[in-house]
């Protein structure tokens, strides 16, 4: 980062979107990128150098993060939870430090599966944030004083969890909801308007922790201009949160995954390797980011456009409308539809691969054109055999129905012809021919005719019908 670069926190314009992010919390990482840390690691530290108008000099900003002995330092999942808490406060217009909620509500907001593991993860994360202390040294922007200040505070002052949540939150029943309380320093910043818009749906659909971290930091900077250039090591280590032990080659390699995801999602302009990483001298590199032009990732899909069915299918599975629209434009239906089928199968099987972030997994599967797992192929083969059996049975049933219908139609036509034959005769002629027909009865039929009743009537009809058909040339 250049020494003369100025970061004016209060000059950030407000972006129109559903989510919000606190500007100080977006500047430095609050966690390690890993989902698990060494038990003995209790401190993280980040720092950079910026030009400070208030002092008229370049200053070193520093953030130190310490975790409690019991719960340790926050991880990437905890950072996701913290951003979710900010969204809960936004729903309350940032009116009070104390925010009532249910874990179910937070799980739904984060797009996690509604299962016991998610509830336990939320509780562990809240415990961790309650025990974390942030030490900002000339790194917390105080909007009222218009300068960088030192601040030392916990993120959350206290948390109360209601253990018998039932999936909803009764607004008038304080005993039925959980509560968290922001530290006063953070809450003052909320109320001072030190916030920026954030497409929270877009954020939670990002698959990798590095892509999420880059998005929060760069989205803040892109408010001012669409192109930024940073010292590679300072950017990667102090703002993206990568290890300082990495050399330039490894820093670039680690960044590429997150950068590629943001490029594929239409957020960053795709650059070549030479355009993305600029060599200054031996061991010194700069990294360049440009915001993608054209359709913004936050625009909603408009109804009535091509491929609406695929867009609707993606949205139904948790993808935001804007991302669904971009995905359908980027990839053919022949690539998207198979991944939808695999995704539905994995969700039905409660596969852990899709449990944490189902929409993000689906999008990554489409972009990477993941090969279906073997159990899905086995399942698909079984389903294919089942469908073939059902289709074969349906064809046989349709054939029998057609045969029965044809036989019935033939019989009805025969009966109409017989009836027409007898109606066409005079009374005298009819009586003469009926006697001729009955005279052809066998001895067994004569006995049935003599008995009377329904059996005699049926035998009589059989003899008359056979005689009529023979007379019309239709008999055997």
C-alpha positions as CSV (number, residue, x, y, z in Angstrom):
1,X,0.0,0.0,0.0
2,X,1.4,3.4,-0.9
3,X,2.4,5.6,2.0
4,X,0.3,8.6,0.7
5,X,-2.8,6.5,0.3
6,X,-5.7,8.0,2.4
7,X,-8.5,6.0,3.9
8,X,-11.4,8.3,4.7
9,X,-13.9,6.1,6.5
10,X,-16.7,8.6,6.9
11,X,-16.6,9.6,3.2
12,X,-17.8,6.2,2.0
13,X,-21.2,6.6,0.2
14,X,-24.0,4.3,1.3
15,X,-24.7,1.5,-1.1
16,X,-28.3,0.4,-1.6
17,X,-28.4,-3.3,-0.7
18,X,-30.0,-5.6,1.8
19,X,-26.9,-6.1,4.0
20,X,-24.6,-3.9,6.1
21,X,-21.0,-4.1,7.2
22,X,-19.2,-1.9,9.7
23,X,-16.3,-0.1,8.0
24,X,-13.7,-0.8,10.7
25,X,-14.5,-4.5,10.9
26,X,-14.1,-4.8,7.1
27,X,-10.6,-3.2,7.1
28,X,-8.6,-5.9,8.9
29,X,-9.3,-9.6,9.4
30,X,-10.8,-10.5,12.7
31,X,-10.0,-14.1,12.4
32,X,-7.6,-16.7,10.8
33,X,-8.7,-18.1,7.5
34,X,-8.5,-21.6,8.7
35,X,-11.5,-23.4,10.2
36,X,-9.3,-24.7,13.0
37,X,-6.4,-23.2,14.8
38,X,-3.6,-24.6,17.0
39,X,-4.9,-24.8,20.6
40,X,-1.9,-22.8,21.8
41,X,-2.4,-19.9,19.4
42,X,-4.2,-17.1,21.3
43,X,-3.1,-14.0,19.4
44,X,-3.4,-12.6,15.9
45,X,-1.9,-9.3,14.8
46,X,-2.3,-7.2,11.6
47,X,-0.8,-3.9,10.7
48,X,-0.3,-1.5,7.7
49,X,0.9,2.0,6.9
50,X,-1.4,4.8,5.7
51,X,-1.4,8.5,5.3
52,X,-3.3,10.3,8.1
53,X,-4.6,13.8,7.2
54,X,-5.3,14.5,10.9
55,X,-1.7,14.1,11.8
56,X,-0.2,15.1,8.4
57,X,2.0,12.0,8.4
58,X,2.2,8.3,7.5
59,X,1.1,6.3,10.5
60,X,1.2,2.6,11.4
61,X,-2.1,1.1,12.1
62,X,-2.2,-2.1,14.2
63,X,-4.9,-4.5,15.3
64,X,-4.2,-7.2,17.9
65,X,-6.8,-9.9,18.5
66,X,-6.6,-12.2,21.6
67,X,-8.8,-15.1,22.4
68,X,-9.9,-16.6,25.7
69,X,-8.2,-19.7,27.1
70,X,-11.5,-21.6,27.0
71,X,-12.7,-20.8,23.5
72,X,-9.6,-19.5,21.6
73,X,-9.4,-17.2,18.6
74,X,-12.2,-16.8,16.0
75,X,-12.1,-18.7,12.7
76,X,-13.6,-18.0,9.3
77,X,-17.0,-19.5,10.4
78,X,-17.0,-17.2,13.4
79,X,-16.4,-14.2,11.1
80,X,-19.5,-15.4,9.1
81,X,-21.5,-15.5,12.3
82,X,-20.4,-12.0,13.4
83,X,-21.5,-10.6,10.0
84,X,-24.8,-12.3,10.6
85,X,-25.2,-10.6,13.9
86,X,-24.7,-7.2,12.1
87,X,-27.5,-8.2,9.8
88,X,-29.8,-9.0,12.8
89,X,-29.0,-5.5,14.1
90,X,-29.8,-4.0,10.8
91,X,-33.2,-5.6,11.0
92,X,-33.6,-3.6,14.2
93,X,-32.3,-0.4,12.5
94,X,-29.3,-0.5,14.8
95,X,-31.5,1.0,17.4
96,X,-30.3,-0.8,20.5
97,X,-27.1,-2.5,21.8
98,X,-29.3,-5.4,23.0
99,X,-30.6,-7.5,20.2
100,X,-33.2,-10.2,20.7
101,X,-33.0,-13.2,18.3
102,X,-33.2,-17.0,18.0
103,X,-30.5,-19.3,16.8
104,X,-33.0,-20.6,14.3
105,X,-33.4,-17.1,12.9
106,X,-29.6,-16.7,12.7
107,X,-29.1,-20.1,11.0
108,X,-31.8,-19.2,8.4
109,X,-30.0,-15.9,7.8
110,X,-26.7,-17.6,7.3
111,X,-28.2,-20.3,5.0
112,X,-27.0,-23.1,7.3
113,X,-28.9,-26.4,7.7
114,X,-31.4,-26.5,10.5
115,X,-29.8,-29.2,12.5
116,X,-28.3,-29.6,16.0
117,X,-24.7,-29.2,14.7
118,X,-25.6,-25.7,13.5
119,X,-27.1,-24.7,16.9
120,X,-24.0,-26.0,18.6
121,X,-21.8,-24.1,16.2
122,X,-23.7,-20.8,16.8
123,X,-23.3,-21.2,20.6
124,X,-19.6,-21.9,20.3
125,X,-19.1,-18.9,18.1
126,X,-21.0,-16.6,20.4
127,X,-18.9,-17.9,23.3
128,X,-15.8,-17.2,21.3
129,X,-16.8,-13.6,20.4
130,X,-17.7,-12.9,24.0
131,X,-14.2,-13.9,25.0
132,X,-12.3,-12.1,22.2
133,X,-10.6,-8.8,22.9
134,X,-9.7,-6.4,20.0
135,X,-6.8,-3.9,20.5
136,X,-6.9,-1.2,17.9
137,X,-3.8,1.1,17.9
138,X,-4.4,4.2,15.7
139,X,-6.6,1.8,13.6
140,X,-10.2,2.5,14.7
141,X,-11.9,5.3,12.7
142,X,-13.8,7.6,15.1
143,X,-16.3,9.3,12.8
144,X,-17.3,11.9,15.4
145,X,-13.6,13.0,15.9
146,X,-12.7,12.4,12.3
147,X,-9.5,10.6,13.1
148,X,-7.9,7.3,13.8
149,X,-7.9,6.4,17.6
150,X,-6.9,3.7,19.9
151,X,-9.7,1.4,21.1
152,X,-9.7,-1.7,23.2
153,X,-12.9,-3.7,23.7
154,X,-14.7,-7.0,23.5
155,X,-17.0,-7.6,20.5
156,X,-19.9,-8.7,22.6
157,X,-20.5,-7.7,26.2
158,X,-22.8,-10.6,27.0
159,X,-25.0,-13.3,25.5
160,X,-28.0,-15.1,26.8
161,X,-29.2,-18.1,24.9
162,X,-32.7,-19.5,25.3
163,X,-32.4,-23.3,25.0
164,X,-36.0,-24.2,24.0
165,X,-36.2,-22.3,20.7
166,X,-39.0,-23.6,18.5
167,X,-38.0,-22.2,15.1
168,X,-39.5,-18.8,15.5
169,X,-39.2,-15.7,17.8
170,X,-42.2,-14.3,19.7
171,X,-41.7,-10.6,19.6
172,X,-43.6,-10.0,22.8
173,X,-42.2,-12.8,24.7
174,X,-38.8,-11.8,26.1
175,X,-38.3,-15.2,27.8
176,X,-38.7,-16.9,24.5
177,X,-35.8,-15.3,22.7
178,X,-32.0,-15.2,23.0
179,X,-30.1,-12.0,23.4
180,X,-26.7,-10.6,22.6
181,X,-25.3,-7.2,23.5
182,X,-22.8,-5.3,21.4
183,X,-19.9,-3.6,23.0
184,X,-20.5,0.1,23.3
185,X,-17.6,1.0,21.0
186,X,-19.0,-1.0,18.1
187,X,-22.5,0.2,18.8
188,X,-21.4,3.9,18.8
189,X,-19.9,3.3,15.4
190,X,-23.2,1.8,14.2
191,X,-25.1,4.8,15.3
192,X,-22.6,7.2,13.9
193,X,-23.4,5.7,10.5
194,X,-19.9,4.1,10.0
195,X,-21.5,1.5,7.9
196,X,-21.5,0.4,4.2
197,X,-23.9,-1.5,2.1
198,X,-23.1,-5.2,1.5
199,X,-24.8,-7.8,-0.7
200,X,-25.1,-10.3,2.1
201,X,-26.6,-13.0,-0.2
202,X,-23.6,-12.7,-2.5
203,X,-21.3,-12.9,0.5
204,X,-22.7,-16.1,1.9
205,X,-22.8,-17.8,-1.5
206,X,-19.0,-17.4,-1.8
207,X,-17.5,-20.8,-1.2
208,X,-14.0,-20.0,0.0
209,X,-12.9,-18.0,3.1
210,X,-10.3,-16.1,1.1
211,X,-13.0,-15.0,-1.4
212,X,-15.2,-13.8,1.4
213,X,-12.4,-11.9,3.0
214,X,-11.4,-10.3,-0.3
215,X,-15.0,-9.3,-1.1
216,X,-15.5,-7.5,2.2
217,X,-12.3,-5.6,2.0
218,X,-12.4,-4.7,-1.8
219,X,-16.1,-3.9,-1.7
220,X,-15.3,-1.2,0.8
221,X,-12.5,0.2,-1.4
222,X,-14.5,0.0,-4.6
223,X,-16.8,2.7,-3.3
224,X,-14.1,5.2,-4.0
225,X,-12.7,3.9,-7.3
226,X,-12.8,0.8,-9.5
227,X,-9.1,0.1,-9.6
228,X,-6.7,-0.6,-6.7
229,X,-3.1,-1.5,-6.5
230,X,-1.5,-2.9,-3.3
231,X,1.8,-4.1,-2.1
232,X,1.4,-7.9,-2.4
233,X,2.8,-8.9,1.0
234,X,1.0,-6.2,2.9
235,X,-2.3,-6.9,1.2
236,X,-2.1,-10.7,1.5
237,X,-0.8,-10.8,5.1
238,X,-2.4,-7.8,6.7
239,X,-5.8,-7.5,4.9
240,X,-6.4,-11.0,3.6
241,X,-5.0,-12.7,6.6
242,X,-2.5,-15.1,5.0
243,X,0.6,-16.3,6.9
244,X,3.7,-14.0,6.9
245,X,5.8,-17.1,6.5
246,X,4.7,-17.4,2.9
247,X,7.0,-16.1,0.2
248,X,5.7,-14.1,-2.8
249,X,5.0,-17.2,-4.9
250,X,3.0,-18.9,-2.2
251,X,1.1,-15.7,-1.4
252,X,0.1,-15.4,-5.1
253,X,-0.9,-19.0,-5.2
254,X,-3.1,-18.7,-2.0
255,X,-4.8,-15.6,-3.4
256,X,-5.6,-17.0,-6.8
257,X,-8.4,-19.3,-5.6
258,X,-10.4,-16.4,-4.0
259,X,-9.6,-14.1,-6.9
260,X,-10.8,-16.7,-9.5
261,X,-14.0,-17.2,-7.6
262,X,-14.7,-13.4,-7.6
263,X,-13.9,-13.3,-11.3
264,X,-16.2,-16.1,-12.1
265,X,-19.0,-14.5,-10.1
266,X,-18.7,-11.3,-12.2
267,X,-17.4,-9.2,-9.3
268,X,-13.7,-8.7,-10.3
269,X,-12.5,-8.1,-13.8
270,X,-10.6,-11.0,-15.1
271,X,-6.9,-10.2,-15.5
272,X,-4.0,-12.2,-16.8
273,X,-1.2,-13.3,-14.4
274,X,1.0,-10.4,-15.7
275,X,-1.8,-7.9,-15.2
276,X,-2.8,-9.1,-11.8
277,X,0.7,-9.3,-10.3
278,X,3.3,-6.6,-11.1
279,X,6.9,-7.2,-10.3
280,X,8.6,-4.1,-8.8
281,X,12.0,-5.6,-8.1
282,X,13.4,-8.9,-6.8
283,X,11.2,-10.1,-3.9
284,X,8.8,-7.1,-4.3
285,X,5.4,-7.4,-6.0
286,X,2.2,-5.5,-6.3
287,X,-1.3,-6.9,-6.8
288,X,-4.0,-5.2,-8.9
289,X,-7.8,-5.4,-8.6
290,X,-10.4,-4.0,-10.9
291,X,-14.1,-4.1,-10.4
292,X,-16.0,-5.8,-13.2
293,X,-17.9,-3.5,-15.6
294,X,-21.3,-4.1,-16.9
295,X,-24.0,-5.9,-15.1
296,X,-23.6,-5.6,-11.3
297,X,-23.8,-8.8,-9.3
298,X,-26.4,-7.3,-7.1
299,X,-29.0,-6.6,-9.8
300,X,-32.2,-8.7,-9.5
301,X,-33.2,-11.0,-12.3
302,X,-36.1,-9.7,-14.4
303,X,-39.0,-12.0,-15.2
304,X,-39.8,-13.1,-18.7
305,X,-36.1,-13.4,-19.8
306,X,-34.6,-16.5,-21.4
307,X,-33.8,-19.5,-19.2
308,X,-36.2,-18.4,-16.5
309,X,-36.8,-22.0,-15.5
310,X,-33.1,-22.5,-14.7
311,X,-32.9,-19.2,-12.8
312,X,-36.0,-20.2,-10.8
313,X,-34.5,-23.6,-10.1
314,X,-31.3,-22.1,-8.7
315,X,-33.2,-19.5,-6.6
316,X,-35.4,-22.3,-5.2
317,X,-32.2,-23.9,-3.9
318,X,-31.0,-20.8,-2.1
319,X,-29.0,-18.9,-4.8
320,X,-29.8,-15.2,-5.0
321,X,-31.7,-14.0,-8.1
322,X,-28.8,-11.9,-9.3
323,X,-26.3,-14.7,-9.0
324,X,-28.7,-17.2,-10.6
325,X,-29.1,-14.9,-13.6
326,X,-25.4,-14.5,-14.0
327,X,-24.8,-18.3,-13.7
328,X,-27.4,-19.1,-16.3
329,X,-25.8,-16.6,-18.7
330,X,-22.3,-18.0,-18.1
331,X,-23.0,-21.8,-18.3
332,X,-25.2,-23.9,-20.6
333,X,-28.2,-25.8,-19.4
334,X,-26.5,-29.1,-20.1
335,X,-23.9,-28.1,-17.5
336,X,-26.3,-26.7,-14.9
337,X,-29.1,-29.3,-14.9
338,X,-27.0,-32.3,-14.0
339,X,-25.5,-30.5,-11.1
340,X,-29.0,-29.6,-9.9
341,X,-29.8,-33.3,-9.9
342,X,-26.6,-34.2,-8.0
343,X,-27.2,-31.3,-5.5
344,X,-30.8,-32.5,-4.8
345,X,-29.5,-36.0,-4.2
346,X,-26.8,-34.9,-1.8
347,X,-29.3,-32.7,0.1
348,X,-31.8,-35.6,0.4
349,X,-28.9,-37.8,1.7
350,X,-27.9,-35.1,4.2
351,X,-24.4,-35.2,2.8
352,X,-22.0,-33.1,4.9
353,X,-20.5,-31.5,1.7
354,X,-23.6,-29.4,1.3
355,X,-24.5,-29.0,4.9
356,X,-22.7,-25.7,5.7
357,X,-23.4,-23.6,2.6
358,X,-25.7,-25.4,0.2
359,X,-26.0,-22.6,-2.4
360,X,-22.2,-22.0,-2.4
361,X,-21.6,-25.7,-3.0
362,X,-24.1,-25.8,-5.9
363,X,-22.4,-22.8,-7.6
364,X,-19.0,-24.2,-7.1
365,X,-20.2,-27.5,-8.6
366,X,-21.5,-25.8,-11.6
367,X,-18.4,-23.7,-12.2
368,X,-16.0,-26.6,-11.6
369,X,-18.3,-29.1,-13.4
370,X,-17.9,-31.6,-10.5
371,X,-18.0,-35.2,-11.4
372,X,-21.0,-36.9,-9.8
373,X,-20.0,-39.1,-6.8
374,X,-20.1,-42.9,-7.2
375,X,-23.1,-43.3,-4.9
376,X,-25.1,-40.8,-7.0
377,X,-24.2,-42.8,-10.1
378,X,-25.3,-46.0,-8.4
379,X,-28.5,-44.2,-7.3
380,X,-28.9,-42.8,-10.8
381,X,-28.5,-46.3,-12.3
382,X,-31.1,-47.6,-9.9
383,X,-33.4,-44.8,-10.7
384,X,-32.9,-45.4,-14.4
385,X,-33.8,-49.1,-14.0
386,X,-36.8,-48.2,-11.9
387,X,-38.0,-45.7,-14.5
388,X,-37.5,-48.2,-17.3
389,X,-39.5,-50.8,-15.3
390,X,-42.3,-48.3,-14.7
391,X,-42.3,-47.2,-18.3
392,X,-42.4,-50.9,-19.5
393,X,-45.3,-51.6,-17.1
394,X,-47.1,-48.4,-18.3
395,X,-46.6,-49.4,-21.9
396,X,-48.1,-52.9,-21.2
397,X,-51.0,-51.3,-19.3
398,X,-51.6,-48.9,-22.2
399,X,-51.5,-51.9,-24.7
400,X,-54.0,-53.8,-22.7
401,X,-56.3,-50.8,-22.4
402,X,-56.1,-50.3,-26.2
403,X,-56.8,-54.0,-26.8
404,X,-59.8,-53.9,-24.5
405,X,-61.1,-50.7,-26.0
406,X,-60.7,-52.1,-29.5
407,X,-62.5,-55.3,-28.5
408,X,-65.3,-53.4,-26.9
409,X,-65.7,-51.2,-29.9
410,X,-65.8,-54.2,-32.2
411,X,-68.4,-55.8,-30.0
412,X,-70.6,-52.7,-29.9
413,X,-70.3,-52.5,-33.7
414,X,-71.4,-56.1,-34.0
415,X,-74.3,-55.6,-31.7
416,X,-75.5,-52.6,-33.7
417,X,-75.2,-54.5,-36.9
418,X,-77.2,-57.4,-35.5
419,X,-79.9,-55.1,-34.2
420,X,-80.1,-53.3,-37.5
421,X,-80.4,-56.7,-39.3
422,X,-83.5,-57.8,-37.3
423,X,-85.1,-54.3,-37.5
424,X,-84.8,-54.3,-41.3
425,X,-87.1,-57.3,-41.5
426,X,-90.9,-57.4,-41.7
427,X,-92.7,-59.0,-38.8
428,X,-93.5,-62.1,-40.8
429,X,-90.0,-62.5,-42.2
430,X,-88.5,-61.9,-38.8
431,X,-90.7,-64.6,-37.2
432,X,-89.8,-67.1,-40.0
433,X,-86.0,-66.4,-39.6
434,X,-86.1,-66.6,-35.8
435,X,-87.7,-70.1,-36.1
436,X,-85.0,-71.0,-38.6
437,X,-82.3,-69.8,-36.2
438,X,-83.8,-71.7,-33.2
439,X,-84.1,-74.9,-35.2
440,X,-80.3,-75.0,-35.5
441,X,-79.9,-75.4,-31.7
442,X,-78.0,-78.4,-30.4
443,X,-79.6,-80.8,-28.1
444,X,-77.9,-79.1,-25.1
445,X,-79.2,-75.7,-26.3
446,X,-82.8,-77.2,-26.7
447,X,-82.7,-78.3,-23.1
448,X,-81.6,-74.8,-22.0
449,X,-84.4,-73.2,-24.1
450,X,-86.9,-75.6,-22.5
451,X,-85.9,-74.6,-19.0
452,X,-86.9,-71.0,-19.4
453,X,-85.6,-68.1,-17.4
454,X,-82.4,-66.1,-18.0
455,X,-80.5,-69.1,-19.2
456,X,-83.1,-69.7,-22.0
457,X,-83.0,-66.0,-22.9
458,X,-79.2,-66.0,-23.2
459,X,-79.3,-69.1,-25.3
460,X,-82.0,-67.7,-27.5
461,X,-79.9,-64.5,-28.0
462,X,-76.8,-66.5,-28.9
463,X,-78.6,-68.4,-31.6
464,X,-80.3,-65.4,-33.1
465,X,-77.0,-63.4,-33.1
466,X,-75.1,-66.2,-34.8
467,X,-77.9,-66.6,-37.4
468,X,-77.9,-62.8,-38.1
469,X,-74.1,-62.7,-38.5
470,X,-74.2,-65.7,-40.9
471,X,-76.9,-64.1,-42.9
472,X,-74.9,-60.9,-43.2
473,X,-71.8,-62.9,-44.3
474,X,-69.9,-62.2,-41.0
475,X,-70.2,-65.5,-39.4
476,X,-67.5,-68.2,-39.3
